[in-house]
């Protein structure tokens, strides 16, 4: 396998770990969308086919890569189809930081190579059908925490968190895909 690029994941996550419902977001939080745009602008973004379909167009100012097993998927102009993790790493070889933007399966697949997590943690529980994968938070360190401003357009309490992987070797998968610990940004230990 090729050397992995600098992968970061960016996600908005409810208190109970929900990241989506029926192909969309179960909340409206314009400040998070602005944060997403400002953070990812000028970088490559990696998404699954379902996330691509929910967005419906290439994200302007970013290199759009859709990771899919569907051989019939033909990307529109401004978007690249990628069929495997190895191919993704080849395509991102000369990129700086690249952002994994969802969905749940893609976060789970790429989490072992992810070096940084940008999390908008929403202090509310939502119904949903997509969850951020389990993370062993003892392997991550919080490097930035900034509260969001609640107002009539952003009605939920939220904060912007940045975590970096605690290990320094980080070139391959690490056994951190299971088991949330107490105090994690999403669901508590033992919840599903």
GIKASUL-V402661 format. One record per residue. N is the residue number from 1. OMEGA is omega in radians with two decimals (999 if undefined). Layout:
n,omega
N,OMEGA
N,OMEGA
This chain:
n,omega
1,3.11
2,3.09
3,-3.11
4,3.07
5,3.05
6,-3.12
7,2.99
8,3.02
9,3.06
10,-3.02
11,2.92
12,-3.00
13,3.05
14,-3.14
15,-3.13
16,3.07
17,-3.14
18,3.07
19,-3.13
20,3.10
21,3.09
22,3.08
23,3.13
24,3.10
25,3.14
26,3.13
27,3.01
28,-3.09
29,-3.08
30,3.14
31,3.10
32,3.11
33,3.09
34,3.10
35,3.11
36,-3.12
37,-3.11
38,-3.10
39,-3.05
40,-3.08
41,3.11
42,-3.12
43,2.98
44,3.03
45,-3.10
46,-3.12
47,3.01
48,-3.11
49,-3.14
50,3.07
51,3.08
52,-3.12
53,3.13
54,3.09
55,3.02
56,3.14
57,3.06
58,3.07
59,-3.07
60,3.06
61,-3.13
62,3.02
63,-3.05
64,3.09
65,3.13
66,3.13
67,-3.06
68,3.03
69,-3.08
70,-3.11
71,-3.14
72,-3.11
73,3.12
74,-3.05
75,3.05
76,3.10
77,-3.12
78,-3.10
79,3.14
80,3.04
81,3.12
82,-3.00
83,-3.11
84,3.08
85,3.14
86,3.10
87,3.10
88,-3.13
89,3.08
90,-3.11
91,-3.10
92,-3.03
93,-3.09
94,-3.14
95,2.94
96,3.11
97,3.07
98,-3.03
99,2.98
100,-3.04
101,3.05
102,0.00
103,-3.02
104,-3.13
105,-3.12
106,3.04
107,-3.12
108,-3.11
109,-3.01
110,-3.14
111,3.14
112,3.14
113,-3.09
114,-3.09
115,-3.11
116,3.10
117,3.02
118,-3.04
119,2.90
120,-3.11
121,-3.12
122,-3.07
123,-3.13
124,3.06
125,-3.14
126,2.94
127,3.11
128,3.13
129,3.11
130,-3.10
131,2.99
132,-3.10
133,3.07
134,-3.11
135,2.99
136,-3.02
137,3.09
138,3.12
139,-3.12
140,3.07
141,3.12
142,-3.13
143,3.14
144,3.10
145,-3.09
146,3.14
147,3.03
148,-3.13
149,3.10
150,3.11
151,-3.09
152,3.12
153,-3.14
154,-2.92
155,-3.10
156,3.00
157,-3.11
158,3.07
159,3.10
160,-3.12
161,3.00
162,3.08
163,3.00
164,3.13
165,-3.09
166,3.12
167,3.14
168,-3.10
169,2.94
170,-3.12
171,-3.12
172,3.13
173,3.05
174,-3.05
175,-3.10
176,-3.06
177,-3.11
178,2.92
179,3.02
180,3.05
181,3.12
182,3.10
183,3.14
184,-3.12
185,-3.09
186,-3.10
187,3.10
188,-3.10
189,3.06
190,3.13
191,3.11
192,999
